[in-house]
Amino acid sequence: MARVLLGVSGGIAAYKALETARLAVKAGHAVRVIQTDASVRFVGTASFQAITGAPVLLSELEPDPARGAYPGEAVPDRAPISHLALVERADVYLIAPASANTLAKLAHGLADNLLTTAALAAECPVVVAPAMNGRMYEHPATQANLRLLADRDVMVIPPGEGDLASHGEHGVGRMPEPSELLAACEAVLESGASPRPLSGLRVLVTAGGTREPIDSVRYIGNRSSGRMGVALAREAARRGADVTLIAANVALATPPVVRVIEVRSAAELGDACEREFPGCDVLLMAAAVADFRPAAPVAHKLKKDVGPVPTIELEPTDDVLSALAAARRPGQVLVGFAAEHGEDALEHARAKRRRKGLDAVVVNDISRSDIGFDVSENEVTVVTAAGERRVPRTSKSRVAATVLDVVQGLRAAGAQRADSKEAADGAVGATAGRGTRV
Ligand SMILES: Cc1cc2nc3c(=O)[nH]c(=O)nc-3n(C[C@H](O)[C@H](O)[C@H](O)COP(=O)(O)O)c2cc1C
């Protein structure tokens, strides 16, 4: 079963989108629908709502009554902050019919309605099914737009040839039948292996930067915004994991399905980790946790003009990650993050992985201002015992995808090791058994 987001734009073939939705629901998929205003003139929202069992969205400005949930899922307690919750969690985004107008917007990155805005934010495969009058389809503008989309890995399901809606016209532009659209989506989903490879897994992510109080209003903090951790939480949820995010002073929108625990200081983060860690399968420790804190924070505000300028004495905080690593149970995967300066960054990360007993360390060079803290891009190296994987400068969501690919690899390798150990133990047991009998 997959989450299918269906975008419907304005054209005669919108009636076929109803049947596409019906077939997808019948095949066991959870379907949500976004319509353009023009499409509602062809097929009303009530029909899609009845077929999918979920509200249809038209505009990014209207709240989603289902709060980003797909049919069959619990509606979250809180409404998602983002109007993009549906596309963030989709396994495939099918836009059918895709009008000439919508195709042009998609090709040029316009985002003037929810359908096109969602397409810009889509990280899942996007499939478009153009449907229009033959002359519109063959116009160089439409053809150039389709080439642009195909170059960007959007899957275009070419229209068929035959009688067109305009009276007496015959030509290219007919949208393929709903069963073909569904088959194309399912092929896309299958080619990407399982759309939800982390289904059933509990992933604990920490994000943001801790703040250590000096007095009742001041603190020692760091520049971490939480973007990397939120990207990891989003990607893990998209892959089907049950995700808990321990967020230290994060002011970003979080995916609606992710359970969020808000913390402020390193001690609060440590407590939350201690509670949540035993129940998780994977820990992604992306938060920037203070190494030192004021030894004697005061409960009131220190006054500027009373007495001498205060001196702040620091004491070390507890090493949360090392403590968790020491308490790990077999099968848990632990990933640390290291923000290091300059040339020795990689060597430090290797040492950190060994010293703390981690499965992987994701290291980035914080001597550069264009990547890392409080920006949307990063460039990292993922260090494991088996080797190193460099991710050249890219969006934090792509970095998150690579980190989770590595986690999946580590889990697969762990399962293989456990299988061979079991086989070896079985062989020893069998030998011992035979020995006893003799
Ligand atoms: C009766 C009728 C049929 C239409 N059929 C199509 C069509 O099949 N394909 C298309 O690209 N545009 C078609 N249009 C034009 C679109 O509805 C129009 O370009 C609209 O702006 C599309 O908006 P949207 O892309 O936001 O849905 C049709 C218009 C009318 C009035």
The ligand as an SDF file (V2000), in Angstrom:
LIG
                    3D

 31 33  0  0  0  0  0  0  0  0999 V2000
  -14.4750   22.8750  -22.0730 C   0  0  0  0  0  0  0  0  0  0  0  0
  -13.0090   23.0860  -21.8140 C   0  0  0  0  0  0  0  0  0  0  0  0
  -12.1610   22.0370  -21.9770 C   0  0  0  0  0  0  0  0  0  0  0  0
  -10.7900   22.1980  -21.7430 C   0  0  0  0  0  0  0  0  0  0  0  0
   -9.9790   21.1340  -21.8860 N   0  0  0  0  0  0  0  0  0  0  0  0
   -8.6630   21.2850  -21.7030 C   0  0  0  0  0  0  0  0  0  0  0  0
   -7.7860   20.1700  -21.8350 C   0  0  0  0  0  0  0  0  0  0  0  0
   -8.2120   19.0390  -22.0980 O   0  0  0  0  0  0  0  0  0  0  0  0
   -6.4770   20.3610  -21.6260 N   0  0  0  0  0  0  0  0  0  0  0  0
   -5.9620   21.5820  -21.3320 C   0  0  0  0  0  0  0  0  0  0  0  0
   -4.7490   21.7030  -21.2040 O   0  0  0  0  0  0  0  0  0  0  0  0
   -6.7690   22.6570  -21.1820 N   0  0  0  0  0  0  0  0  0  0  0  0
   -8.1030   22.5470  -21.3460 C   0  0  0  0  0  0  0  0  0  0  0  0
   -8.9150   23.6060  -21.1850 N   0  0  0  0  0  0  0  0  0  0  0  0
   -8.3420   24.8970  -20.7840 C   0  0  0  0  0  0  0  0  0  0  0  0
   -8.0080   24.8960  -19.2920 C   0  0  0  0  0  0  0  0  0  0  0  0
   -9.1450   24.6200  -18.5300 O   0  0  0  0  0  0  0  0  0  0  0  0
   -7.3710   26.2310  -18.9090 C   0  0  0  0  0  0  0  0  0  0  0  0
   -6.1550   26.3870  -19.5890 O   0  0  0  0  0  0  0  0  0  0  0  0
   -7.2080   26.4210  -17.4300 C   0  0  0  0  0  0  0  0  0  0  0  0
   -6.6230   27.6740  -17.2170 O   0  0  0  0  0  0  0  0  0  0  0  0
   -6.3530   25.3370  -16.8240 C   0  0  0  0  0  0  0  0  0  0  0  0
   -6.1090   25.6740  -15.4720 O   0  0  0  0  0  0  0  0  0  0  0  0
   -5.2990   24.7040  -14.4750 P   0  0  0  0  0  0  0  0  0  0  0  0
   -4.0720   24.2770  -15.1920 O   0  0  0  0  0  0  0  0  0  0  0  0
   -4.9770   25.5830  -13.3010 O   0  0  0  0  0  0  0  0  0  0  0  0
   -6.1860   23.6160  -14.0770 O   0  0  0  0  0  0  0  0  0  0  0  0
  -10.2920   23.4640  -21.3950 C   0  0  0  0  0  0  0  0  0  0  0  0
  -11.1750   24.5280  -21.2290 C   0  0  0  0  0  0  0  0  0  0  0  0
  -12.5140   24.3350  -21.4270 C   0  0  0  0  0  0  0  0  0  0  0  0
  -13.4380   25.4900  -21.2140 C   0  0  0  0  0  0  0  0  0  0  0  0
  1  2  1  0
  2  3  1  0
  2 30  2  0
  3  4  2  0
  4  5  1  0
  4 28  1  0
  5  6  2  0
  6  7  1  0
  6 13  1  0
  7  8  2  0
  7  9  1  0
  9 10  1  0
 10 11  2  0
 10 12  1  0
 12 13  2  0
 13 14  1  0
 14 15  1  0
 14 28  1  0
 15 16  1  0
 16 17  1  0
 16 18  1  0
 18 19  1  0
 18 20  1  0
 20 21  1  0
 20 22  1  0
 22 23  1  0
 23 24  1  0
 24 25  2  0
 24 26  1  0
 24 27  1  0
 28 29  2  0
 29 30  1  0
 30 31  1  0
M  END
$$$$
